[in-house]
């Protein structure tokens, strides 16, 4: 017979952003080590519903480590104890029978709690809206290989595009900075030929939108350690470089158009 675990969960419960939150303690039994963390939460919520209690709100969608909605703090770490792993990919074999697990929402003022473990991450959307797009000319579609892209540029852009926008970088940063997220979204376009027309306006607009919501980067590096896709810190340096250039280039372009 498969070994199962009994776990004590201390879960943050909060009815809304203006409500006072508190920890509630629950016990779950017969948890298989092969369950994912979210499957374990399914067991908890089924038990709560059976007891006539309100289930814990926890965001999830793909359960494949792609969408990023499942993020929460597990024993003080974004997404939990396993590196390069989203919460939905974390398996209970990383814990032991009798463990106490503390589960909290992202801890950042820019991510107000909607309910329980679900937070409002719309400030990340505001950054994308500020410049996360490219110009697509109308007319017939060009051949897929019409624009040559150097392999190094394509590979590096793909590394940046791996960001799933979960917000773990913000939650892990002592400053609640979003430089890793923003730089990934900036550079996966800036590195490609198709992203050049808006490169300087994109960089300036996205960085300055980020600064409206999030703290400043002081190179702690916690963002990279918490990132389930291990986005390199190099992208922050690339974006800082492009931002400095954008201030000069955008002023020049503005002078030419006036």
N, C-alpha and C positions, 0 to 999 in steps of 0.2 A: 504494500500500500504506500502511496506517495506520502512523504512527510509534509505536513501542513504547519502553518504558523498561527499563533495568536498574537495580535498586535494591539497596542494602545495608541490611539490617534488623538492628538491635540490639534483641533482644527479651528481656524479663525472663522467666526460667524459675525456677519455685519449686514444689516438690512439695507443699507444704502450709504452714499457718500457723506450724508449729514448725520448719520446715526453713530452711536457709540458701539464699537466692536468688542468682542470678548472671545476667549478661547473656550471651546467646549470639548470635553473628553469623551471618547467613544472607544469601545473594544470591538474588534472584528476577529472572528474565529475561522478556522479551516481555510486559511489563505494559502493558495498554492504558490510555491516559489516561481512557477512559470507564468503567473499572472503579470500583466503590466500594472503599473501604478494606477492607471485609470480603471482597469478592470477591478482592482481592489476597491476603488471608490464606488464602483457600481454595486459591489456587495454591501458596502456601508450604506449607500442610499436606499437599497432594497430593504435593508433592515430598518432604517428610519421610517420608511413609508409603511412597512408592516406594523410598526409601533405607533403609527398615527402622527409621526413627527415630520417636520419639513425637511426634505433632502438638502444636502449641501450643494450649492451652485458652484460648478467648476466648468470652465469653458473647454470644449474639445470639439474637433471636427474630423480631420483626416485620420487621426490615430496612426500616422505613418511618419511622423517627424517632418512634415512638409509645410503645414499651415501655420504653426507657431502659436495657436490659440491656447494650448494646454498649459502654458507656463505658470508656475507658482514656485514659492520658496519651500524647500523641503529640508528640514533640519538646518535652516539658515543658508542654504545654497540654492541658487537659481537652477531649477530643473532637477536638483537632487545630487547625490554623491557621485554619479558616474559622468566622467568627462565626455564632451561631444555627444551628448544624448538629450533629446527632448523628453519632457515628462511622460509623454505617451509611449516612449520607447524604453523607459526605465522599468526594469523587471524586479519583482519582489525578492528575487534571489540575492539582491544587494543588501537585504536586511536579514535579521536573525529572529528566530522565535523569541517572543517576549520583549522585543524592542518597543520603545516609545518614539513615535514619529511626529514631529511638529510641522504642520502645513499652514502656510500663510500666503496671502496674495503678494504680488510684486510690491516692494516697499519703495515707492517713489511718489513724491507730491504731484508729479506730472501725470501719474496714472491713478486717478481717484477710484476708489472701490465702487463698483456698481452693486454687487451683492456677494457676500462671502469671499470666494476666491477669484471672482471675475472682476477685472478692472477695465477702465476706459482707456484704450490705447490710441484713441483718435489723433492725439498730437503727432504720432508717427505718420498718419495719413496726410496731415497738413504738410509735412515735409515733402512727401511724394508729390502732392498736388502742386507744390511750388516749382517743381522743375523735373520731375521724374518721367520725362517723355522725350521723344525725338520728332523732328519734322519728317513727315511722310508725304512726298509729292503726290498729287493726284494724277490719274492717267493709268496706263497699263502697268502692270506689275513688272519690275525688272527681274532678270534671271537671278537665281539665288546666289550665284557666285560672281555676279557682275562687279561687285566692289571687293577687291582683294583685302583680306585682313591678315596681318602677320600672326603667325601661330602664337608667339609669346603674348601678343596683345589679346588674342582670343582666349588663351588659357587663363590669363590674369583677370580678364573681365568675367570669365565664368566663375572664378573663385569668389569674386565680389557678388555675383548674382546668386550665389548659394544662400545668401542671407534670407531667412524666412520671416524677419520682422517680428520676432516673438517678444522683444523688449527685455530679454535677460541681461543684455549689456547695460541697460539703464538701471535695472534692479540691483545689479551687482556693484555698480560704481558708487563709491562713497559720495560723489558729487551729483549723482543722478544725471550723468552726461549721456548724450546720445550720439557721440562722435563716431562710434564704430558702425552703428546702423546707418547714419547719414552718409558717411564716407563710402560704405559699400554701395548704397543706392546712387551716389554721385558717380563713383568711379566705374561701375559696370557699364555706364553709358559714355563717360569721358574717355575711356580707353579705346573705344571703337570708332572707326571712320564715320559711321552713321550718327554718332553722338556729337560730332564737332560743331555743327551749326549753332547749337545752344550751349556749348561747353561753358562759356564764361558767365552767361546769364544764369544758367542752371546752378553753377557752383555758388554764386553769390546769393541767389534767391533761396536755395535749399539750406545753406549754412545759416543765413540770417533768420529764416523761419525756425530752424532748430533752436537758435539762441533765445527765441521768444518763450520757449517751453521748458528747456532743459538747462542743467548746470554746465560748467566749463570742464573740459578735459585737463587733467593734471598728470596724465601718463602713469596712472596706477597699474594699468594692464589687467584689472579685474574683468573688464569687458570681454577680452579674448578668452580668459580662462572659463568664463561662464557660458560663452557662445556655443550652442549645440552644433553649429557648423564650422566652428574654429576659424572665423573670419580673421585674416591676419591684421595686426596693428599697422602694417605698412600703409594700408589704405587711408588711415588718418593722416599720415605724413603727406601722402599724395594730395589729399584734399586741402590740407593747410597750404601746400605749395600753390595749388590751383586757385585757392581763395585769394591769396596775396596777389597773384597775377590778374585775377578777375577784377579787382578794384581798379587797377590801372587800365586794363583793356576796356572795361565797360565805360569808364569815364571818357576814354578816347573815342569809343563808338558813339557815345552820347554827344560829344562835341562835334563829331562829323555830321550827325543828323540834325543838329540845331542850326 
